[in-house]
Amino acid sequence: MWPNPFLLQVIHAAGKIGDDFTMRQHPFEFAEYKQKQSTPIPSGIRPPHPLDLKHAPVEGWKIFTQSWNNYAIITDMASRDNNYQKAMFLHCIGTAALKVFNTFSLPDDAQLEDIIKKFEAYILGETNETFERYKFNKRNQGEHESIYQFVTALKTLAATCNFCDFMKDSLLRDRLVTGVFSGDTRKRLLEQRKLTLSAAVDICRALEASKSQLKEMEPSVSQATESLNKVAFKVKGSRPEKSSFTKSTCKFCGGDHSFVKSKCPAYGRNCGNCGGRDHFAKVCKTKGPRTKRKTDNKVRNIEAESSTDSDSDSTSNWVKNVGIVPNSIKCKMLVKGKPLAFLID
């Protein structure tokens, strides 16, 4: 298991002997080599963040290896010996990943590339390709998510889906078209006959930028409309309209009820004072009766008048006047063999 302290001491001692021999045989090359070995790491260059194996280990591993490669280039890691490179790599990778490394079966003289391959097999080997593609195909753009953020998220998900290079761009394009939030943007994309991924991204960004620019150009119009609405609301609120359902004294029946004719008891009734319709005698404005009543039990006439309520389809008959008709003209008619007297109107 590497690192072995005793083995390191042996290597260090052997290195000293080798350095002495090399210095005597090739002094100039040895001086250049030692200068590279003693080259300090540039100040201000931070090492990569430790590898996070708990949350999204696949994505975390790819970010870490990318950061490590950049760090190795900046610090000229290739000029260092293998032990130094391995020690620096295991130092940067973090405690959790170091515990995983201790479970690997590696020879003591393993190269840094061997360690990296072991980590790749450990992390990427646990990836479920079907589930990764499910997450990719389910990903849609959020309402407040920019096109740049959406495309970056799609590419990150695609990296773990094991898409072939030939189909990767077309699959990203299709997911972009189907997952974009704006329906107008999707319509514009579908209008393109030979749409590529780069063209789709350009169209989405252009429409997103134009929408943002229009918002900045039209604030005064919206503010003016809002102010106008506020003024109209204040004017309307200062002069409240009287509701038709407010209770008040009715001029037709004299009672208190909502101003709806169906609620008025005088609606459809005859006045006892003037004989008029739809009001009671106590509120009648006529000074005297229009017709005099006479009590006579001989002949009575009932004048019926149909009234149609404008608020309903039903028709009802109301008695207009009951009284004696003087000098009436009558005729007799046989009804089922019996003579009956009929009043001629």
WOQUI-V671804 format. One record per residue. SS is DSSP state (2 for helix, 1 for strand, 0 for the rest). Layout:
ss=SS
ss=SS
This chain:
ss=0
ss=0
ss=0
ss=0
ss=2
ss=2
ss=2
ss=2
ss=2
ss=2
ss=2
ss=2
ss=2
ss=2
ss=2
ss=2
ss=2
ss=2
ss=2
ss=2
ss=2
ss=2
ss=2
ss=2
ss=2
ss=0
ss=2
ss=2
ss=2
ss=2
ss=2
ss=2
ss=2
ss=2
ss=2
ss=2
ss=2
ss=0
ss=0
ss=0
ss=0
ss=0
ss=0
ss=0
ss=0
ss=0
ss=0
ss=0
ss=0
ss=0
ss=0
ss=0
ss=0
ss=0
ss=0
ss=0
ss=2
ss=2
ss=2
ss=2
ss=2
ss=2
ss=2
ss=2
ss=2
ss=2
ss=2
ss=2
ss=2
ss=2
ss=2
ss=2
ss=2
ss=2
ss=0
ss=0
ss=2
ss=2
ss=2
ss=0
ss=0
ss=2
ss=2
ss=2
ss=2
ss=2
ss=2
ss=2
ss=2
ss=2
ss=2
ss=2
ss=2
ss=0
ss=2
ss=2
ss=2
ss=2
ss=2
ss=2
ss=2
ss=0
ss=0
ss=0
ss=0
ss=0
ss=0
ss=0
ss=0
ss=0
ss=0
ss=2
ss=2
ss=2
ss=2
ss=2
ss=2
ss=2
ss=2
ss=2
ss=2
ss=2
ss=2
ss=2
ss=0
ss=0
ss=0
ss=0
ss=2
ss=2
ss=2
ss=2
ss=2
ss=2
ss=2
ss=2
ss=2
ss=2
ss=0
ss=0
ss=0
ss=0
ss=0
ss=0
ss=0
ss=0
ss=2
ss=2
ss=2
ss=2
ss=2
ss=2
ss=2
ss=2
ss=2
ss=2
ss=2
ss=2
ss=0
ss=0
ss=0
ss=0
ss=0
ss=0
ss=2
ss=2
ss=2
ss=2
ss=2
ss=2
ss=2
ss=2
ss=2
ss=2
ss=2
ss=2
ss=2
ss=2
ss=2
ss=0
ss=0
ss=0
ss=2
ss=2
ss=2
ss=2
ss=2
ss=2
ss=2
ss=2
ss=0
ss=0
ss=0
ss=0
ss=0
ss=0
ss=2
ss=2
ss=2
ss=2
ss=2
ss=2
ss=2
ss=2
ss=2
ss=2
ss=2
ss=2
ss=2
ss=2
ss=2
ss=2
ss=2
ss=2
ss=2
ss=2
ss=2
ss=0
ss=2
ss=2
ss=2
ss=2
ss=2
ss=2
ss=2
ss=2
ss=2
ss=2
ss=2
ss=2
ss=2
ss=2
ss=2
ss=2
ss=2
ss=2
ss=2
ss=2
ss=0
ss=0
ss=0
ss=0
ss=0
ss=0
ss=0
ss=0
ss=1
ss=1
ss=1
ss=0
ss=0
ss=0
ss=0
ss=0
ss=0
ss=1
ss=1
ss=1
ss=0
ss=0
ss=2
ss=2
ss=2
ss=0
ss=0
ss=0
ss=0
ss=0
ss=0
ss=1
ss=0
ss=0
ss=0
ss=0
ss=0
ss=0
ss=1
ss=0
ss=0
ss=0
ss=2
ss=2
ss=2
ss=0
ss=0
ss=0
ss=0
ss=0
ss=0
ss=0
ss=0
ss=0
ss=0
ss=0
ss=0
ss=0
ss=0
ss=0
ss=0
ss=0
ss=1
ss=1
ss=1
ss=1
ss=1
ss=1
ss=1
ss=1
ss=0
ss=0
ss=0
ss=0
ss=0
ss=0
ss=1
ss=1
ss=1
ss=1
ss=1
ss=1
ss=1
ss=1
ss=1
ss=0
ss=0
ss=0
ss=0
ss=0
ss=1
ss=1
ss=1
ss=1
ss=1
ss=1
ss=1
ss=0
ss=0
ss=1
ss=1
ss=1
ss=1
ss=1
ss=1
ss=1
ss=0
